Amino acid sequence: MSPIDEAARAARAGQELLEASGDVIARRLTIMAEAIADPAKADMAELTLMGSEKLDALSKSARIGLNGAAVLAQTAQTVAARETATASRALDAVMRSETPAEMLAAQGAWAASAWSRSLEQGWAMGAAMLKLQTDALQPIHAAAIANAERLRK
């Protein structure tokens, strides 16, 4: 998925979460007010869910976030190692050059390819972070959407 598609996906999920959360909060405030007004008729099942489902969704979200962060860190480490090796080879080429023109050509070739790779890797890392953001939000999003639908009944 392209970075633009990931950004749109993240924006959609965020908007849906905000709307569902508003509906759920409004309904649950009513449920809590009714419980205070008449404790004998309190909806204990719903009142209990208010805490347990949040803990479950946040735990799932944290697990996704931590796993994704580990993958991103590994990717960054791989890129850094590759770029270090590439810079080392470029330095060797510069040092083996027999003329200033060869040195300049070797350095210029490395710089041009480094610029291209940095743009490509920057876009890829940005897309991966957007995907991770939306993936980590998914359990919370799913719980809020399910609650909004259930509480509308």
C-alpha positions in Angstrom: 0.0 0.0 0.0 1.4 3.4 -0.9 2.1 6.0 1.8 -0.8 8.1 0.6 -3.1 5.1 0.9 -1.8 4.3 4.4 -2.4 8.0 5.4 -5.9 7.8 4.1 -6.5 4.5 5.9 -5.2 6.0 9.2 -7.4 9.1 8.8 -10.5 7.0 8.1 -9.9 4.8 11.1 -9.3 7.8 13.3 -12.5 9.5 12.2 -14.5 6.3 12.7 -13.0 5.9 16.1 -13.8 9.4 17.1 -17.4 9.1 15.9 -18.0 5.7 17.6 -16.3 6.8 20.8 -18.6 9.8 21.0 -21.6 7.5 20.6 -20.4 5.0 23.2 -19.4 7.7 25.7 -22.8 9.4 25.4 -24.7 6.1 25.8 -22.5 4.9 28.7 -22.9 8.2 30.6 -26.6 7.6 30.4 -26.2 4.1 31.7 -24.1 5.4 34.6 -26.6 8.1 35.4 -29.4 5.5 35.4 -27.3 3.3 37.7 -26.8 6.1 40.1 -30.5 7.0 40.0 -31.6 3.4 40.6 -28.8 1.0 41.6 -31.1 -2.0 41.7 -31.7 -1.6 37.9 -28.1 -0.9 37.0 -26.8 -2.5 33.9 -23.9 -4.3 35.6 -22.8 -6.2 32.5 -22.3 -3.0 30.6 -20.7 -1.2 33.6 -18.2 -4.1 33.9 -17.4 -4.0 30.2 -16.3 -0.4 30.5 -13.1 -1.4 32.1 -12.3 -5.0 30.9 -12.8 -4.2 27.2 -10.5 -1.2 27.4 -7.8 -3.3 29.0 -8.2 -6.0 26.4 -8.1 -3.5 23.5 -5.2 -1.5 24.9 -3.2 -4.7 25.6 -3.7 -5.9 22.0 -2.8 -2.5 20.7 0.4 -2.3 22.8 1.4 -5.8 21.6 1.0 -4.8 18.0 2.9 -1.5 18.6 5.8 -3.2 20.3 6.1 -5.9 17.7 5.9 -3.3 14.9 8.5 -1.0 16.7 10.9 -4.0 16.9 10.4 -4.6 13.1 11.0 -0.9 12.4 14.2 -0.9 14.6 15.5 -4.0 12.8 14.8 -2.4 9.4 16.7 0.7 10.5 19.6 -1.4 11.7 19.7 -3.2 8.4 19.6 0.0 6.4 22.4 1.5 8.6 24.6 -1.5 8.1 24.0 -1.5 4.4 24.7 2.3 4.1 27.9 1.9 6.2 29.1 -0.9 3.9 28.2 1.2 0.8 30.1 4.3 2.2 33.1 2.1 3.0 33.2 0.8 -0.6 32.8 4.3 -1.9 35.7 5.5 0.3 37.8 2.6 -1.0 37.0 3.7 -4.6 38.0 7.3 -3.8 41.2 6.2 -2.2 42.1 3.9 -5.1 41.5 6.7 -7.6 44.6 7.8 -9.5 43.4 11.2 -10.5 41.4 14.0 -8.9 38.7 13.5 -11.6 38.4 9.8 -10.7 38.1 10.8 -7.0 35.4 13.3 -7.8 33.6 10.7 -10.0 33.6 8.1 -7.3 32.5 10.5 -4.6 29.8 11.9 -6.9 28.5 8.4 -7.8 28.2 7.5 -4.1 26.5 10.8 -3.2 23.9 10.6 -6.0 23.0 7.0 -5.2 22.9 7.8 -1.4 20.5 10.6 -2.1 18.2 8.3 -4.1 18.3 5.6 -1.5 17.6 8.0 1.3 14.5 9.3 -0.4 13.3 5.7 -1.2 14.1 4.5 2.4 12.4 7.6 3.9 9.2 7.0 2.0 9.3 3.3 2.9 9.9 4.0 6.6 7.1 6.6 6.6 4.7 4.2 5.1 5.7 1.5 7.6 5.1 3.9 10.5 1.7 4.9 9.1 0.8 1.2 8.7 1.9 0.5 12.3 -0.1 3.4 13.6 -3.3 2.1 11.9 -2.5 -1.5 12.8 -2.0 -0.6 16.5 -5.2 1.4 16.5 -7.2 -1.5 15.1 -8.1 -3.3 18.3 -9.3 0.0 19.9 -11.1 0.9 16.7 -12.8 -2.5 16.5 -13.9 -2.4 20.2 -15.3 1.1 19.8 -17.2 0.3 16.5 -18.6 -2.9 18.1 -19.7 -1.1 21.2 -21.4 1.7 19.2 -23.3 -0.8 17.1 -24.3 -2.9 20.2 -25.3 0.1 22.3 -27.5 1.6 19.5 -29.9 -1.4 19.9 
